[in-house]
Amino acid sequence: MSSNLAIKLRTGTQKSHTAAENVGFMKCFLKGVVDRDCFAKFLGNLYYVYSKLEAEIERHRHHPLVSAIYFPELNRKPFLEKDMEFYYGNEWCTKIKASAVTQHYIARIGEVSVTAPELLIGHAYTRYMGDLSGGQMLQKIAQPALKLEGYQGTSFYNFEHITDKKAFKQKYRQALDSLPIDDATVERIVAEANTAFRFNMQMAQELEGNLISAVGKVLFNTIITGDNPGSTEATTAS
C-alpha cells in the first residue's frame, strides 16, 4: 500500500514553493540580477545547512524510515566546500559564518534528529528535490550573470554522481511512496517540509539588504513588483 507521500509533499508544499519564489532575492535571481558577494553568502549559509542535514541523515541511515531516502550521491557538502574555496580562498573556513536564520535552521534539523528522525525526510525533500529541479535553472542563470565557466563557483548545482536526474527523481519519489507510514506521520512530514521552506525563504530575505546595496533600490523595487506565478514549479514537476 502506497503512502502517497511524494504527491502529498508536492501538493502540500506548493504554496510555500510559490511564496519562496516571490521573495525579493529570488525574484531578482530569476531575472538574472545576481550579485557575486550575495551569492557567495547564500552558498555559505547552505554549506552550514547541508553539513548538518547530511550528518544527521548519515547518523540515521539505518532508521526504518530515513534509510529509504539515504542516497549519499545527493550529498552537497563537498561541492559547497569547492564553492567556498572559489569565492573565499583556501582560508574560507575563517571567512564565513552562519547567519542568524541559518543557525535557527540547523538547530531545528538537530532537534528533529533527536526527537523525531522521520521528519528529516521533510527537510531532505525540500532541499534535494529543489536542487535537482529549479536549482538546475538557477545554475544556468548564475553562470552568465557572474561570468563563470562550467560549474566554477556553482559546484553546488553539479550532481556529477547522478547521470539521469529525471530518473533519479522518480526513484526518490518511489522511495517516499514505499514508506510504511500512517496519515498522521505523512501530515507531520509535510508540515516539516513547509517549515524547511520557511527557513529557506527567511535565509533569502536576510540577504536582501546586501543585494539592495549592490544593485540599488530602484532596480530591486522594479524587479520585485508583481507576483511570480512560480516559474520553477513546472520544472519541479518533471
Summary of the structure (lengths in Angstrom):
residues: 238
radius of gyration: 17.4
end to end distance: 24.0
largest distance: 54.2
contacts: 736
relative contact order: 0.22
helix: 73%
strand: 0%
